Amino acid sequence: KRVAILISGGGSNMVRLVQDMQTDDHPARPVLVASNDPAAAGLAKAAALGVPTAAVDHRAFRGDRAAFEAALLEPLLDARPDILCLAGFMRILTPAFIDRFEGRMLNIHPSLLPKYPGLHTHARAIAAGDTEAGATVHEVTSDLDSGPILGQARVPIELGDTSETLAARVLQREHQLYPLILRRFAAGARERFDI
Ligand code: GRF
């Protein structure tokens, strides 16, 4: 299976996905890492791992979402991906774009969905007095952060946690969860698998 990954920043999840796919028993191979930000640090990490990269600056399209996506689709379709992974990708995609990848598009979200879709998930969990937080890998549908859940990883919220300390704890678990779920998904598994 050919996997393309979309990032917006550091790409720590992308690195783990690529490194896992570079072990020889994996059913998938990374074929492209693309970003909406040409300065995304993850692009250099992908290149260092030998993965082709592309960058389409969304700011060049000043709010014309469809035009940005049309530009992003060029390198993306050239790579002929079977699966598209969003990993720290911070742009909302239109239903037209998502329809092209429906059923083969994954995202990782830093909360225990359906709790806390959207942004600032860790601050919201702490403010709510939750004792647990975590991450969710789900199939991407046109409803933001609400497609079928493929797996979750949980962490405790500790007394004195800030959104930064909690984010760091959750990120470690994201790095375990996403590669595992992608392996399963690429092998055809669709039932939920929590860690
Ligand atoms: C992190 O907040 C992570 O929880 C979320 O996206 C952000 C950046 O992740 N999935 P990455 O290091 O770019 O993968």
Residues whose N, C-alpha, C, O or C-beta is under 5 A from the ligand:
A	BS01	GRF	G9 G10 G11 S12 N13 M14 A87 G88 I108 P110
